[in-house]
Structure formats: C-alpha cells, structure tokens
C-alpha cells in the first residue's frame, strides 16, 4: 500500500499537471511563459498575492443535479425497477438513484467498462441500501482537514449528513461523467464512508484519464491538504 507522504506528493503532482493542461488550452506554456515571473522576486510575490488573496471561494460542484431511476438505468445500462419520483435537489445537492448494486456490478456495467478502472476484485462486495440519495460531492470547505475533522465539520451542517457510501458516490460520479463528460471532483479526491479492507487503509475516489478510480492509501485519515475532500450523503 502507498506511503501517505508519497500519496500526498502524488496528489500535488496531479494538481500541477492538471493546472498545466488547463493553461495550455489557453495558449500558455508554463515551462517558458512563467519562468521570467518565477525568477523575478517582485513578480513572484504578485502571483502569490493574487492566488492567496484574489482567488474566489470554489463554487459547489454539481449544484442542484437530479438523476432519477430511469436516467441512471439508461446511463449505466443497468436494469432498474423503481417508479418512485426523485426528490428535488436543494442547496448544492446532487440527487441520484442507487439500485443497491455492488462494486463489481458497477464496474462491469456498460458504463463502468467505458468509464471506470476495472479494480473490483478486492472491493467486489461493497454496496449500500438502494434508494434515492442526496449527495454533497464534495462537501464545501471540507478539504485541508483530517478524516476526523471532516466528520466533525459535517455535523455542523446537519446531523442528517453522513460520509457517503463509496458505491453511492461512485455511481454519482460515473453517471455525471457519462452524461456530461465532466468530473464532479475537478481532478481532486474524495473520502467516503469506511469500507472493510485489510489492515488500516481507507478507500478514496477520483477521476483519472476520464475514468472513475478507487485508490487505497495507508493511514489516509491523518492526511489533510487542498485536494482531499469529503463526500457526504443522506438517504431520502
């Protein structure tokens, strides 16, 4: 299993690469266009001040999205027997129907084969109760916190919110990715409810190369940084 320090460094590298890719789409080559500013102390301070002071608070990803049972069935290619109407999304929530499928079923569904890494052998038994779930994916301002701190801050929002089951969060990520091509996590990671794994490990979700992925990192509870968030849910 990965060393937590190595995992954190990998996450930083991932963020920098994503930043470079977005800059390249705007016609910037970070290896040359920013070099003069990096070498100039005055210009460098301007960049730092702009990032730390001028950057706006991140918006709530996926605000007010609803994927009812029929839509989820169509997008995933999994038969669903549910005629209950979907509840309305409120306050930046994502409402998604989850049919109680385990991790293997999700990975090997028609959508999963296209948009998920096929790492289901160790996690094949993971699943949750079927039904409609309200999700915060991710929970706003839940980064820069350890696992315990994230759970405590979640209670401040409402006692009804809990860390999201990983299959429910993965379903929402996959459905939205298939439907729009967009990553709800915006190249970051999210912690989910604890799943049973050998030793002391925690599973996290992210999207890599256009595919939903589960990663397992040793002692991840202790890590807190800019790109590690919490996924929360409450069952309707």
NUBA-839428 format. One record per residue (C-alpha): residue number from 1; residue in three letters; x, y, z. Coordinates in nm, 2 decimals, decimal comma. Each point is the difference from the previous one (the first is absolute). Layout:
% NUBA-839428
NODE num residuo      X      Y      Z
NODE NUM     Ala      X      Y      Z
...
END
This chain:
% NUBA-839428
NODE num residuo      X      Y      Z
NODE   1     Unk   0,00   0,00   0,00
NODE   2     Unk   0,12   0,35  -0,07
NODE   3     Unk   0,19   0,20   0,25
NODE   4     Unk  -0,22   0,30   0,11
NODE   5     Unk   0,28   0,25  -0,07
NODE   6     Unk   0,05  -0,14  -0,35
NODE   7     Unk  -0,38   0,01  -0,05
NODE   8     Unk   0,00   0,36   0,09
NODE   9     Unk   0,28   0,09  -0,23
NODE  10     Unk  -0,17  -0,19  -0,28
NODE  11     Unk  -0,32   0,20   0,06
NODE  12     Unk   0,20   0,33  -0,02
NODE  13     Unk   0,16  -0,12  -0,33
NODE  14     Unk  -0,35  -0,08  -0,13
NODE  15     Unk  -0,12   0,35   0,08
NODE  16     Unk   0,30   0,16  -0,17
NODE  17     Unk  -0,05  -0,21  -0,31
NODE  18     Unk  -0,37   0,09  -0,02
NODE  19     Unk   0,09   0,37   0,05
NODE  20     Unk   0,25  -0,03  -0,29
NODE  21     Unk  -0,25  -0,17  -0,23
NODE  22     Unk  -0,26   0,28   0,07
NODE  23     Unk   0,26   0,27  -0,06
NODE  24     Unk   0,11  -0,17  -0,33
NODE  25     Unk  -0,36   0,02  -0,12
NODE  26     Unk   0,02   0,37   0,05
NODE  27     Unk   0,32   0,02  -0,21
NODE  28     Unk   0,25   0,01   0,29
NODE  29     Unk   0,31  -0,21   0,03
NODE  30     Unk   0,08   0,01   0,37
NODE  31     Unk   0,35  -0,13  -0,06
NODE  32     Unk   0,09   0,33  -0,18
NODE  33     Unk  -0,28   0,26   0,05
NODE  34     Unk   0,03   0,01   0,38
NODE  35     Unk   0,37  -0,05   0,03
NODE  36     Unk   0,08   0,37   0,00
NODE  37     Unk  -0,26   0,07   0,27
NODE  38     Unk   0,13  -0,29   0,21
NODE  39     Unk   0,35   0,13  -0,02
NODE  40     Unk  -0,11   0,36   0,08
NODE  41     Unk  -0,07   0,03   0,38
NODE  42     Unk  -0,24   0,29  -0,04
NODE  43     Unk  -0,20  -0,17  -0,27
NODE  44     Unk   0,00  -0,32   0,20
NODE  45     Unk  -0,15   0,18   0,30
NODE  46     Unk  -0,27   0,14  -0,23
NODE  47     Unk  -0,09  -0,35  -0,11
NODE  48     Unk  -0,01  -0,12   0,36
NODE  49     Unk  -0,21   0,29   0,11
NODE  50     Unk  -0,25  -0,05  -0,29
NODE  51     Unk  -0,04  -0,37   0,09
NODE  52     Unk  -0,04   0,05   0,37
NODE  53     Unk  -0,20   0,32   0,02
NODE  54     Unk  -0,17   0,03  -0,33
NODE  55     Unk  -0,12  -0,36  -0,06
NODE  56     Unk  -0,37  -0,04   0,05
NODE  57     Unk  -0,15  -0,27   0,22
NODE  58     Unk  -0,07  -0,31  -0,21
NODE  59     Unk  -0,35  -0,05  -0,11
NODE  60     Unk  -0,20  -0,30   0,10
NODE  61     Unk   0,06  -0,26  -0,27
NODE  62     Unk  -0,30  -0,17  -0,15
NODE  63     Unk  -0,25   0,24   0,16
NODE  64     Unk  -0,37  -0,11  -0,03
NODE  65     Unk   0,05  -0,30  -0,22
NODE  66     Unk  -0,26  -0,28  -0,01
NODE  67     Unk   0,04  -0,34  -0,15
NODE  68     Unk  -0,31  -0,20   0,05
NODE  69     Unk  -0,03  -0,38  -0,03
NODE  70     Unk  -0,09   0,00  -0,37
NODE  71     Unk   0,30   0,22  -0,08
NODE  72     Unk   0,24  -0,20   0,21
NODE  73     Unk  -0,12  -0,32  -0,16
NODE  74     Unk   0,04   0,14  -0,35
NODE  75     Unk   0,34   0,15   0,06
NODE  76     Unk   0,15  -0,30   0,19
NODE  77     Unk  -0,16  -0,27  -0,21
NODE  78     Unk  -0,13  -0,17   0,32
NODE  79     Unk  -0,37  -0,10   0,02
NODE  80     Unk  -0,18   0,19   0,28
NODE  81     Unk  -0,34  -0,07   0,14
NODE  82     Unk  -0,10   0,32   0,18
NODE  83     Unk  -0,29   0,23  -0,09
NODE  84     Unk   0,04   0,23   0,30
NODE  85     Unk   0,04   0,36  -0,10
NODE  86     Unk   0,33   0,16   0,07
NODE  87     Unk   0,02   0,26   0,28
NODE  88     Unk   0,10   0,35  -0,09
NODE  89     Unk   0,36   0,10   0,05
NODE  90     Unk   0,06   0,28   0,25
NODE  91     Unk   0,30   0,21   0,11
NODE  92     Unk   0,26  -0,13  -0,24
NODE  93     Unk  -0,11  -0,37   0,04
NODE  94     Unk   0,03  -0,27  -0,27
NODE  95     Unk  -0,30  -0,23   0,01
NODE  96     Unk   0,07  -0,35  -0,15
NODE  97     Unk  -0,18  -0,33   0,00
NODE  98     Unk   0,22  -0,29   0,12
NODE  99     Unk  -0,13  -0,35  -0,06
NODE 100     Unk   0,19  -0,19   0,27
NODE 101     Unk   0,26  -0,14  -0,25
NODE 102     Unk   0,34  -0,11   0,13
NODE 103     Unk   0,33   0,14  -0,12
NODE 104     Unk   0,05  -0,28  -0,25
NODE 105     Unk  -0,34   0,05  -0,16
NODE 106     Unk   0,07   0,38  -0,04
NODE 107     Unk   0,35  -0,06  -0,14
NODE 108     Unk  -0,12  -0,26  -0,26
NODE 109     Unk  -0,31   0,18  -0,11
NODE 110     Unk   0,01   0,14  -0,35
NODE 111     Unk   0,08   0,35   0,14
NODE 112     Unk   0,25  -0,14   0,24
NODE 113     Unk   0,19  -0,18  -0,27
NODE 114     Unk   0,03   0,33  -0,18
NODE 115     Unk   0,06   0,24   0,29
NODE 116     Unk   0,14  -0,19   0,29
NODE 117     Unk   0,33  -0,17   0,08
NODE 118     Unk  -0,07  -0,37   0,04
NODE 119     Unk   0,13  -0,03   0,36
NODE 120     Unk  -0,29  -0,20   0,15
NODE 121     Unk   0,15  -0,33   0,12
NODE 122     Unk   0,10   0,11   0,35
NODE 123     Unk  -0,31   0,23   0,03
NODE 124     Unk  -0,26  -0,21  -0,17
NODE 125     Unk  -0,23  -0,03   0,30
NODE 126     Unk  -0,03   0,37   0,07
NODE 127     Unk  -0,36   0,12  -0,02
NODE 128     Unk  -0,27   0,21   0,19
NODE 129     Unk  -0,37   0,01   0,04
NODE 130     Unk  -0,19   0,08  -0,33
NODE 131     Unk  -0,20   0,32  -0,03
NODE 132     Unk   0,03   0,37  -0,07
NODE 133     Unk   0,30   0,17   0,15
NODE 134     Unk   0,08   0,37   0,05
NODE 135     Unk   0,37   0,06  -0,04
NODE 136     Unk   0,25   0,28   0,06
NODE 137     Unk   0,27  -0,10  -0,24
NODE 138     Unk   0,22   0,14   0,14
NODE 139     Unk  -0,10   0,17   0,32
NODE 140     Unk   0,08   0,37  -0,03
NODE 141     Unk   0,31   0,11   0,20
NODE 142     Unk   0,07  -0,36   0,11
NODE 143     Unk   0,36   0,00  -0,14
NODE 144     Unk   0,30   0,08   0,22
NODE 145     Unk  -0,15  -0,22   0,27
NODE 146     Unk   0,08  -0,35   0,14
NODE 147     Unk  -0,27  -0,26  -0,01
NODE 148     Unk  -0,10   0,07   0,36
NODE 149     Unk  -0,02   0,37  -0,07
NODE 150     Unk  -0,21  -0,05  -0,31
NODE 151     Unk  -0,25  -0,21   0,19
NODE 152     Unk  -0,02   0,26   0,28
NODE 153     Unk  -0,06   0,28  -0,25
NODE 154     Unk  -0,27  -0,21  -0,17
NODE 155     Unk  -0,20  -0,01   0,32
NODE 156     Unk   0,00   0,39   0,00
NODE 157     Unk  -0,19  -0,01  -0,33
NODE 158     Unk  -0,26  -0,24   0,12
NODE 159     Unk  -0,02  -0,31   0,21
NODE 160     Unk  -0,17  -0,18  -0,30
NODE 161     Unk   0,31   0,01  -0,21
NODE 162     Unk   0,25  -0,29   0,01
NODE 163     Unk   0,31  -0,10  -0,20
NODE 164     Unk  -0,14  -0,14  -0,32
NODE 165     Unk   0,02  -0,38  -0,08
NODE 166     Unk   0,27  -0,04  -0,26
NODE 167     Unk  -0,23  -0,18  -0,25
NODE 168     Unk  -0,26   0,28   0,02
NODE 169     Unk   0,27   0,27  -0,05
NODE 170     Unk   0,15  -0,19  -0,29
NODE 171     Unk  -0,34  -0,04  -0,16
NODE 172     Unk  -0,05   0,37   0,00
NODE 173     Unk   0,35   0,07  -0,13
NODE 174     Unk  -0,05  -0,26  -0,28
NODE 175     Unk  -0,34   0,11  -0,10
NODE 176     Unk   0,10   0,37  -0,02
NODE 177     Unk   0,32  -0,09  -0,19
NODE 178     Unk  -0,19  -0,21  -0,25
NODE 179     Unk  -0,27   0,26  -0,05
NODE 180     Unk   0,22   0,32  -0,02
NODE 181     Unk   0,36  -0,11  -0,03
NODE 182     Unk   0,07   0,21   0,32
NODE 183     Unk   0,17  -0,11   0,32
NODE 184     Unk  -0,20   0,12   0,30
NODE 185     Unk   0,33  -0,01   0,21
NODE 186     Unk   0,19   0,22  -0,25
NODE 187     Unk   0,31  -0,22   0,01
NODE 188     Unk   0,00  -0,03   0,38
NODE 189     Unk  -0,07  -0,29   0,24
NODE 190     Unk  -0,28  -0,07   0,24
NODE 191     Unk  -0,02  -0,22   0,31
NODE 192     Unk  -0,31  -0,22   0,05
NODE 193     Unk  -0,14  -0,21   0,28
NODE 194     Unk   0,24  -0,26   0,13
NODE 195     Unk   0,00  -0,32  -0,20
NODE 196     Unk   0,14  -0,33   0,14
NODE 197     Unk   0,35  -0,04  -0,12
NODE 198     Unk   0,30  -0,20   0,13
NODE 199     Unk   0,21   0,19   0,25
NODE 200     Unk  -0,04   0,38   0,06
NODE 201     Unk  -0,10   0,14  -0,33
NODE 202     Unk  -0,27   0,23  -0,15
NODE 203     Unk  -0,14   0,01  -0,34
NODE 204     Unk  -0,03   0,33  -0,19
NODE 205     Unk  -0,15   0,09  -0,34
NODE 206     Unk   0,13   0,21  -0,28
NODE 207     Unk  -0,02   0,02  -0,38
NODE 208     Unk   0,32  -0,08  -0,20
NODE 209     Unk   0,02   0,01  -0,38
NODE 210     Unk  -0,37   0,03  -0,03
NODE 211     Unk  -0,07  -0,30   0,23
NODE 212     Unk  -0,13  -0,04   0,35
NODE 213     Unk   0,26  -0,16   0,22
NODE 214     Unk   0,02  -0,12   0,36
NODE 215     Unk   0,33   0,04   0,18
NODE 216     Unk   0,12  -0,15   0,33
NODE 217     Unk   0,25   0,19   0,20
NODE 218     Unk   0,15  -0,10   0,34
NODE 219     Unk  -0,08   0,22   0,30
NODE 220     Unk  -0,19   0,24  -0,23
NODE 221     Unk  -0,20   0,12   0,31
NODE 222     Unk   0,29   0,22   0,10
NODE 223     Unk   0,05   0,18  -0,33
NODE 224     Unk  -0,15   0,34  -0,06
NODE 225     Unk   0,07   0,21  -0,31
NODE 226     Unk  -0,17   0,22  -0,26
NODE 227     Unk  -0,11  -0,28  -0,23
NODE 228     Unk  -0,14  -0,26   0,24
NODE 229     Unk  -0,37   0,06   0,08
NODE 230     Unk  -0,29  -0,19   0,15
NODE 231     Unk  -0,31  -0,15  -0,17
NODE 232     Unk  -0,31   0,01   0,21
NODE 233     Unk  -0,35  -0,14  -0,05
NODE 234     Unk  -0,34  -0,04   0,16
NODE 235     Unk  -0,26  -0,25  -0,12
NODE 236     Unk  -0,34   0,14  -0,10
END
